[in-house]
Structures are given as C-alpha cells and as structure tokens.
Amino acid sequence: MTHFNNNNFKLFVWFLTMLLADAEANAADEWLDLGTLNNGTSSSAWGISANGSVVVGQGGDGLLGDAVSAFRWTAAGGMISLGRLNNGDEAIAGAVNAAGDVVVGTANDGAAGNVSRAYRWTQATGMVSLGTLNNGFLSDANGVNAAGDVVVGMSYDGADNNAARAYRWTQVTGMVNLGTFNNGAFSSAQGTNAAGDVVIGYSADGSLGNASRAFRWTQTTGLVSLETLNGGDSSFAFATNMVGDVVVGKSEDGSVGGFDRAFRWTQPTGLVSLGTLHGGFYSEALGVDGTGDVVVGRSFDGSQGADRAFRWTSATGMQSIEEWLSAAGVSVIGLSTSVAEATNADGSIVVGTLTNNHAFLARVSVFGSGIVIHLTSAKVLLV
C-alpha cells in the first residue's frame, strides 16, 4: 500500500485539480491573438498558469506613451495592466502562480528613485514591494509557488556590499538570504516547487574561481550543488517540477568541448544531458511540467542551422516544436520557432518565441491542437 504524508496529498490534489482545469482551458479556440496593451506597439508573455488560462508579461502601453507595463491576460478580459509600483515608470510581470491569481515580477519603484524592486500582485492589493535584503540597492522576483505565498529571486544585500544573493520570501519571514557556495560572488534563485520548500537556481562557487554551479535548496540541506556534465566548467538551474525532485537547466559538457547542453537532474541519476536537435552544438532547458516528464527549451538545430524551440520526453527524445506539432497533424508551414520558455502542468501547452520575434503558444491535446502567434516575444520566469 502507498502512503501519502499530508504535503504529498495536498500536492496530489493540487495537480489533479490543475489537470481537470487544463481540460477546460484546452477546449478553447485553437488560435488566439493576445494583441497588445491598449494598442501599444508590442507585448511579451513571460508566464502562464498551470491550466494555461492566465498569461502574464509586459507590453508597451498605448495609454502611457508605450511605456513598458506589466499585464495579466485572460480570454474574458484580454490584457489588463497591473499598474505601477508607487508611480514608477516601468514594470514587468515575470511569473504567475498555479491558479493565475498571484503575479510576481520586477517594477521600478517611484518611492525608491525608480530603482527596481521585486513585487507581488493580487487583485485585492495591487503591486506590493517585497523590499530588498538589508536595504540593498535592488531586487527582482523570478518565481512563485503554486499557492502564491512563496516568492524567490535575487536581491542585492546591503549587509554584504550589495552583492547579488538568492532569496526566498514569505509574508512571515520577509526576504531570507540563501547564501552562496564557499563565499561565492553571486547567487540567484530562479524557481520553486509547488509547495515552495524547494528552491533552485545558480551560485558562484568561491572555491572554483566563482564558476557558476546549479543548486537545489531546502531548509534542511541548504544549497546543494548539482555539479556539471562530465567536468564542464559551469551549470545553471532554471526550473523545477511540482514536487521539486526534477531540476532542469544547462551545463557546459566536458565531453563535447565545453558546449552547453540541456540537462535533467534527479537524485538517482544526477545531471543527464538531453542532447541537441539533429547534431546542433548547444542546448538549454528552461521549463518543465508538473511531473518532470516533459522538458522544454532551446537548441541549435543542426538540420536548420538556427535555434529552435524544443520539447523533450524520454519516449520521443528532443523534438523541435515544429516536429511535435507536425506529428500531431498540425500544419506549421511558414512558422519557425526559436525558443520554448515553459510548459503547463501536464506538458500539453508550450510557450516561447518565433524567429520573427512573435510569441507563440503551441498546444497538442485531445481538446485541440495548434499554435498561437503574434504575442511578440514570450518568456516564462526571469533567467
């Protein structure tokens, strides 16, 4: 008999809820144009909710002289500006929680000389600054947990010569410095799991000449290095799955002359290279689904001579998004992807950027398949 502790049960219920909600979201029209914010000139999608019904990002706001503004989009409401942080002049929305009702990002704070501050937004509160570490100069927010009550990112630390430090924030603790490896020069938290008790990112290692190492953090272990591929010089972690036991990112690979390779990490396997598209010379993994079975990112495609967005599973290996869609019977004539930034809870939706600098949302599921274009540059989580 399988036994679940309380946290695992909560995560299971959350994931099941997201899958059921995903069915409803994917039943929507195949093609959508998210447009721009108040007829501004461009928009960029940086985050997507677990079921794909909420998109967040930034766009030039036509009502504010095309000034960069954070937005939250839904099919019912379209793009809605999240406003400003104390009348600061710019803002971006970098990530969104599972339900899509908590947004985190970075905004210039009018009360702090228009210097950037990490913020957390809800409909009730608007943008609320999360401050900095010990009155450091600036901060940003890169990830948020499923409930929206844990935020991770990077802040300059006023108690440490304004050095860049990874942090984990809650309402109770405020920003907590996660440290570095062996007094390294910098660290940055890039993402967190559904519960918010696993944080991933990268840190300089002072014992290795400040070379970067991907890390996985828990309260019990502190920062733990994920090492590199085959003795490569550096590694970076960019995303983790629902439980936090699968981490993806990129590492220089010592077995291929130090070129970057997308990796997938688990405790039993360590870093495992996902290869490249058709013999390309580099790749990087930027997003992962809830179970950790679907990985997305970017690879140079040896058959195309250019970057392409990819989707990887153990069954299919690395496929370009074009190959993935084509295998499902979707025509992608005239479309050319360059990077996939993230995927939803069950891996059926992928967001990223086309080579013409338009954002796309590609979907393959029993509820509908296709590709959504003209969002103008998508990115999920701040890297």
N, C-alpha and C positions, 0 to 999 in steps of 0.2 A: 504494500500500500504506500502511495506517495503522500508525504506530509508537507503541509504548507505552513510557514510561520505567518504572522499577521501581515508583515510587509510584503511578502511574496503574494499573499492572497489579494492584497489591495492592488498590487501591480497587475495581477492576472485579471481582476475585474476591470481595471482601467483599460488594459489592452483589448479585452473583449468588447468593451463599450466603444472604443475607437474603431474597431473593425466593423461593428454594426453601423456606426455613424458613417464610416467610409463608404458603405454600400449606398447610402442615401446621397452622399456628395458625388460619387462617381456616376450616379444616374442622371446627372445634369447634362446640358448640351456638350457635345464633343469639342466645339470650338468657341472660345471666348476671347474677346479683346478687352483687357482691363483698362485700356486707354491711359489717360494722364490725369493729373490732379488739377481740376478747374481749368482744363485746356492748356496746361503747361506744355513745354516742349518735349519732355522725356519723363520716363519713370523706370524704377528698378525694383524688382521684387527680391527681398532678402530672406524672407521666412515664410513658412507655411504651416498651418495647424495639422494635427495628426490625421484628420479626415480630408484635408485639402479644401475646406470651405472658407478659410480665412487666409489671406495673404497680407504680409506687411512689407514695407520697404521705404523707399524715398522717391521723391519726384519733384521736378520744378513746379511750383505752384503758380498758376496763371493769375491768381488774385494778388500775389505778392511779388510781382516782377520776376517770376520764375525762380524765386529763391528756393533752395533745397529744403524740403519739408518731409517729415515722416508721415506715412499714411497707413491705414488699415482698410483692406478691401473685402467686401462680401458681395455675393451675387445680388442680394436685395438692395444694398446701399451704395454699391460702387465704391470708389475711392473716397475716403474721408480723412482729412488732415487731422493729425493728433495734436496740432497746436505747437506751442513754443514753450521752452523752459525759461520762465521769468523774462519773456520777451527777447530771448536770444535770437540770433539771426539765422541759424541753421539747425536742422535735426534730421536724424535717420532712425528708422526702426530696424533693428538688427536681428531680432528673434521673437518668436511667439510661443506661448505655452500650448499644451495639447488641445485644450478647448477653444483656443483663439481669443480669450478674453483678457489676457495679460500680455503686454508687449514690453520688451526691453530694448534699449539702444543707447545711442550717444547723441547728446544735444549740446550746442553752445549755450551756456548759461548766462543770461543777461545780468544776473546778480553776482557773477564771478568774472566780469570782464570779458564775456563771450568765450571763455575757455571751456573746453569740452568736459561734460560730466555724464557719467552713467545715469540712466533714469529707468524707472519702472512706471508703466502706464496702465490704468484701468479706466473704464468709462466713468466711474464714480469720482476718481481722484485726479484725472488728467496726469500729466507728466510730474513725477516726483523725483528729485535728485537723490541719488544714493550716496553723494558725497565723494570723498577720497580717503585713502589711507593716511591717517595722521596729518591731515591738511596738506597732502601732496598737491602737485600742480594740476593734474588732470586725471580722468578715469574714463573707461568705456565699459560697456556691457556686451558680452559676446554670446551668452547662453542662458537659458532658463529651464527649470524643471517642469514636469507635467502640470503640477498644481499652480505654478507661477509664484511660489513663495521662496524659492531659492534662485539667486542670480549669480552668475560667475563672469569674470572678465579680468581686466588689467587696470591697475591704478599706480600712479607714481606714489611712492611712500615718503612722506615728509620727514619721517624719523630715520630714513636711510638714504639721504642725499638725493631724494626724488628719483630713486631707481625704480624701474618698472617691475611690478610684482603681481603675480596671480592672486586673485582674491575670491572668496566665497561670501555672499551676503545673505542674511536673513533679517527680518524685522527685529528680532530679539538681539542678535549679535552685532548687527551692522557689518561692515566690511572686515573680514579676517584675512590677514596675510598668510598665504600658503607656503611662502618661502621659496628657496631655490636649492639646487644641488651644490653642496660644498661651496657656499658663498658665491655662487654664480652671479653674473652681472644682471640678468633679467629673467623673468618668467611671465607667462601669460596663460590664463585659463580660457579654454576655447569652448567647452561644453560640459554638460552634466547629464546624468541619467534621469529617469522618471521620478525617482524618489528624492533626488538632489543630494544623495550621500556619497556619490562617486563623481569626482571631477577629473577631467582630462585636459591636457594642454601640452606646453613645452617649457623647458627651463634651460638656461645656460648651466653648464657644469664647470665650476671653478677648478676642479681637478683635471679637466681636459681642455684647458685653454679657452674656456667659455663656449665650447662647442655645444650646440643645442641637443637636448635629449627629450623625446616624448615622455610624458609622465602620466601616471594614473594615481589619484589621491583618494584616500579615505581617512576618516578621523583616526582610525586605529593605526594605519600604516604610514601616514604622511605621504610625501612624494615618493613614488617608486618609479625608477627608470625602466622604460620598455626596451632600452638598448637600441641597436641599429641592425640593419640587414647585412650580415656577412662582414662585419667590421667596418661598415661605412662610417663616415665622419659625423653625420648628424641625423636627427629624426625629429618629426613634429607630429603630434596627435591633434586631430581636428574634430572628431565626433565619436560618440559612444551610443550604444543601444539602450533599450528601455531598462534593462537590469544593470547595465554597466560592466558586463563581463566580456564584451566585444568592443575593441577600440580600433579605429581606422585613421590613417594619415599617410605620411610619406616619409621615406628614409633613403638616404644615399646607400646604394648597394655596392659593397666592396667586391662582389663577384662580377659586376658589369662595369667596372671602371669608375665607380662612384656616381653613376647617374641615378636620379631619383626613381624610386619605384613605389607605387601604391602598396600599402600593406594592410593586412587584417590581423589583429592580435587577439589571442585568448591566452589564459594562463597555461593550459597544457601545451599549446603549440608555440608560444612566443610570436615574434613577427614572422608573417608569411607573405612573401611577395605575391601580388596579384598579376604580375606581368605587365604587358603593354598591348596595345592594339596592333596586330599584324606586324610585329617586329619594330615598333616605334622605340625611340630612345629614352623616353621618360613617361612617368605617370604619377598621379597623386590621387588619393581617396579623400573625399570631402564630406561625404554623408553616408549614413547607414540607417536601415529600417529598424523597427521596434525589436525584432528578434535577433538582429545581427546577421541575417542571412543574405540581405541584398545590400551591396555597396555601390556607391556612385561617385563619379569624379571626372578627371580629365586625363587623357593620354595623347601623346603624339601618335598618329596613325601612320604606320609605315606604308600602307597602301594608298594613302591620300596625300601624304607629305604635309600634313597640317594637324593641329589639335582637334580632337573630337571628344564630345561628352561620352562617358561610358556608364554601363550598368553591368555589375558582376554578380553572379551566383555560382555556387560550387558546381551546379549542373551545367550551366551554359558557359562558364568562364567569362572573360571580359568581352562584352559586345558594345559596339557603338550604339547610341540611342537610335540611329537610323536602322541598324541591323535588328535591334529589339522590336521596333515598330513594324518593320517590314515583315518580320517573322509572324507578327500578329495580323497581317493583312492590311496594314495601314500604309497608304502611299505617302512618301516623303519627297517626291520629286520637287526639286527646287529649294529644298530645305537643307541646311548644313549647320550642325551644332558644333560648339567649341568647348563647352564645359557644363557638367552637371554638378550642382551645388548641394542638393539634398533630395531625400525621398520621404514619402509619408510612412505611416505606421506599418502598412503591410507591403510596402515596396512597389505598389501598383502605379504610383504617380512620381514623376521625376521633374524637377525644375532646374533650369540652367539658362545658358546664353547661347544664341546662334552666332555664326561667324559675321552676320550683318549687325551685330550688337543689339539685337532684339532678344528679350527674354522669351523663354518657351516653358510650357507645361505639357509634358507628354504623359499619356495615360494608356495603359493596357490592362483591361479588366473585363469581366463578364458583363459589366454595366455600360461599357462603352470605351472605345479606344480612339486616340487621335493626338494631335499636337496643337497647343495653343500658342500663338505667336503675337508679336508686336507689343510686348510689355516693356521693351527697351532695357535690357541688362538685369538679369536675375542673380541674386546671391543670397545664400542662406547661411547665418552665423558670421560673425566677424572673424576673419582669419588674419 
